[in-house]
Amino acid sequence: MLKQIEEIRLTASATFGSDTAERSVVITMKRPNLMHTVTTSTTGKVVSGFDGTTAWAVDPQTGGAAPLVLEQSTASSLSSPQMDSTLGYLRAMVAGQTIQMIGNDEVNGSKVYHLRAKWSDGNAFDYYIDQNTFMIAKTSTQIQQAGAVQLIESYPTKYRKLNGVTLPYSLDVRVAGQSVFEMQIQQVELNPAIDAGLFNMPQPSGGK
C-alpha cells in the first residue's frame, strides 16, 4: 500500500511555539519531496512551498504579495524525509535507503527500537519505534541553520488507520528541545488529484 501512495494532503489546526493562537493549516506532499503549505490565521494567509530545489514563501506581513526564496538550510530541511513523518521510516524502506539498528531506547516512558536511515544526500534520520505498537514514537535529525547545527525532533501520536495505512493525527515538532509547532490533524487525503504546478514558486505580479 505504501508504494501506491504518491500524494498526501493534510487538513489540520496548529499552534506555533509560545503563540497559542490557532491556525488552519493545509499541507500537501508529493513524492519524492515536494511540499505546499497554506497557513491561515486572523491576520491573513501565508503560502509556502518546495519544488524539489527551491523553498519559497508568500507572506503578506513580511514580504507583501511577492514570493520570497528561502535560505538553503530551509530548502534542505524541506527536502528531507523528516518532513514526511506521516510515513516515517517505512518510506525510507520503500525508497530503498539503508536502515541501521542502533539499539534499544526509551521515549516518554515507553521502550522503543532506535533505527537510523541514511539517505542519498548524506543526511541521517533517526526513528524510534514503539516496541509494543510498532508505531513511530519519535523522529530526529540535525540540520544546519543560521550557521549552527539544530536538532529537530518530531513526536507523532494519536494513530488511526486509513485505507490500510496507520497514520498519526497529532504531531509535536521541537527544535533544541523546545516545542515550535503542534498540529492536530482533522483530515487526511491519500492520492488526491493535485496539479504538479502547485509546488512551483509563483511568478511575481507581471512576471513572465
N, C-alpha and C positions, 0 to 999 in steps of 0.2 A: 504493500500500500504506500509506503514512504516514497518509493521510486515514482509513483504516479502523481505525487504532489509537486506541482511546478510553481504554484502561486498560492499565497495566503493573504487574506485581508482580516484584520482585527479591528473591532469597534470597541472602545473602552473609555473609562473615565480615569483620570490621572492627576496626581499632585507632584510638584517638583520641590524637593528639599524641604526647607522650613516654611515655604509658601503653601498653606493649606487650602488655598482656593482651588476648586476642582475644575479641570479642563476636560473637554471632549476630545478624544484622540482617535484618528483612523490611520492605521498603519497597513501599508500594502507591501508585500515582499514577493519577489520573483527570483527563481534560480538563475544564475548561481549566487548573486549577491546584490541584486537591485532592490532599492527601498524607496518608498514615498510615504511621507507622514504629513497629516494635516492636524494641527492643534488649534482648537477654538476655545476662546475664553471670553469674558465680558469686555475685554479691551480689544478684541479683534482676532484675526486668524493668521497663524504662521504656517507656511508650507515649506517643507524641506525634502530633499531627495538625494539619491546617489545612483548614478547611471552606470556604475562599474568602474569608473575612473574619477569622475568629478563629484564632490559633495557640494551641494548648493542649498541656499535658503532664501525665502522671500519673507521678510519680517517688516511690516509697515512701521513698527515702532522704532526700529533702528536704521533701516535702510530704504524706507519708502517702498515703492512698488517694484523697484529694480531688483533682480536676483543677485545674490552675493555668492561668490565662490568661497567655500570654507577652507580652512588650512588643511595641509596634507595629513596631519595626525588625525583629524576628524574623518577624512576620507578613508584612512587606513582602518580606523575602528569600525566604520560603517561597512567596510568590505569584508569584515571578519565574520566567521560563523558564530561568534559570541552574540551578535545581534539577533541571531535566529534561535533563541533559547526555547522556542516552541517545539523544536525537534531535536535540539541538543546533540549529544554525541552520536546519536543514531544517524544524523545527517552526515557526520564525518565518516561513518562506516559506509554509508551508501555512496559517498563520493570517493571511496577507496583510499582514504587517508589512513595513516598509521595510528593505531590505538595502543597505548602502552599502559600496563597495570602498574601504578605507583605503590599501592598498598591499601591498608585499611585506615579509616579516619573517622571523625565524628562531626556532624553538623547539627546544631540546635538540639543536642542530646540524643540524636539518632546515629546509629552506626552506618557508615557508608563505605562504598568502594571508591577509591580515588583513581581516576583514569586520566590520561593525558593524550590529546590528539595533536599531532604535528601536521601543519598544512604546508602546501607547496610554497607559500611566501615566507616560510621560516618561522612563522608565529606558532606558539604553543598555547593550547586552551585546556584548562583542567575541568573535569566533570566529576561531581561527587554523587554517586548513585546510591540511593537508599537500599540497604541490604534486605529489607522486608518487602518493600513495594516495587523495587527496581525502577522507581521514578527518579528524575534528576532533583536533588535537593539543593544543589548549588553549582554554579559555574564561575570560573575566574580566569582572568588573563591580565597581562600588563601591556600598556601602550605608552608611547612617547607623546607627551602633550605639553606644550609651552616649555619645552626644554627639560622636562622632568618625567620620570617614569611614574605612571599612575596604575594602581591596582584597581581593576574593575571587577566587582562580584555581582552576580545575579542570583536571586533566591526565588525560584518558581514554586508555587503551591496551588492548592485547590484544583487538583487534576480531575478532568472529566473525559469521557470517551466520546469522540465524534467520528462517525463513519469508519469505525475500526481503528482510529488513531487516538491515543490518550494524550491530551494537551493540558498545560497549566492555564488556569483562568485568573491567576493573580501573580504579579511579578514585582519584586523589590530590587532595585539596582543601587549598588553602593560604590562610592569612589573613596578609597583610603579609609574604608570603614564607616563612612557617613552616607546615609540614605539620600540619594539625589533624585530618585524617580520611583514612584509607586503607581502601579497600574492594576485596575480591576476590569477584566475583560467581560463584556456583555455578549459579544457575538464573534464567532469565528467562521469564515467562509473559506472552504478549500477549493482551489482551482476556479475562482470566479473569472469571468471574461474581463481581461484587463488589456487596455491599449498599451502597447510597448512604449509609446511615446510619453507615457505618464511620468517616467523616471528621468526624462531629459530636462536639463535646466531650461526654463522658459527664456525666450528671446526678450531682451529689453523692449520697451514700448518703442515702436518704429524701427525695430531691428529686422534684418533680413533672415 
